[in-house]
Amino acid sequence: MAYPGSTASRLSESAGGTLPLLAYLAVAVMLMVADQRGGFANQARQQLSVLAEPVWWLAAAPSRLAEGAGNLLSSRSELQSENQRLTRELQVSASRLHRLLAVAEENQRLRELLGGTRGYRLSAQLVGIIDIDLDPARQRILLDAGSDEGVFVGQAMIDAGGVLGQVIEVTPRRATALLLTDPDHAIPVQVTRSGLRTIAFGTGRTDRLRLPNIPQSADIQVGDRLVTSGIGGRFPAGFPVGVVEALHPDDTRLFVVAEARPAARLDRGLEVLLVSNAVDESGAGPEAPPPAPEATPEATPAATPGTAPETAAPSAPATRTPRP
């Protein structure tokens, strides 16, 4: 019997610790040989790597989340800066487009204004409108041109639609014009269809003209166009004034009263044309009328203004020379 602490007990304890070690070594050698021969360890590693893949994915998830968040923030910042840049470019393009549209509208308006004088021997001057007063008792506009620019009292004023009014006051830099629809304004007009001449008066309304004292037998109908007749010399002939919209008898039942809608755009536009009859090169006045047709042999020559008419001498009876 071995006592504790004796040599035999120590040998038994060392032998008991060595035997498992030898067993482990034997198993390791067997596994190495089996792996060398059949590749079992490689297959085991593959199976273990498959089982350990979720663990690796979970371990790498925080880094992936951090990287994705960084990319998201950078992409968001880039998108915001690009969005701001595109917004600024869109605003600039929109402002340029609006400017081009305004220029196109102004160009069209000027073409219409200048086209209103086509076919007439007139002098035309384009001026801007500073202020407008459409009170029923006082309808006038203030123009940004005066006597320094050649504006004079009585000059007719038109727009792309037709006659607007006439200049009544002039200063060196400004001019005041009376609108066609002012209650104190009257204009000689002519019906284009029948040639009837009458006078159109303002009513204080921007959409109405009044033509009173038309004879019952006069040839005028609803829808007839009215133009300036040229009588009086202030308004050149042929410019549109309005369109007849209604006919009714006056209080005495002896005459007809016509209601017309003005052709001019009284509540729109920023520019007007001041027109007057064209003058000749010497500046002597309006254009001279066309010469009279040549006199026939039977006509008597007219006397020249400023000279006494010649006394015609008795003519001898005409004789005919017989032909050989």
Secondary structure, DSSP 8 states (H G I E B T S, - for coil): ---TTSHHHHHHHHHHHHHHHHHHHHHHHHHHHHHHHH-HHHHHHHHHHHHHHHHHHHHHHHHHHHHHHHHHHHHHHHHHHHHHHHHHHHHHHHHHHHHHHHHHHHHHHHHHHHHTTTTS-EEEEEEEEEEEEEETTEEEEEES--GGGT--TT-EEE-SSSEEEEEEEE-SS-EEEEETTSTT-EEEEEETTT--EEEEEE-S-TT-EEEEEEETT----TT-EEEE--TTSSS-TT-EEEEEEEEEE-TTSSEEEEEEEESS-TT--SEEEEEEE-B-TT--SB----------TTS-----TTS-----------------
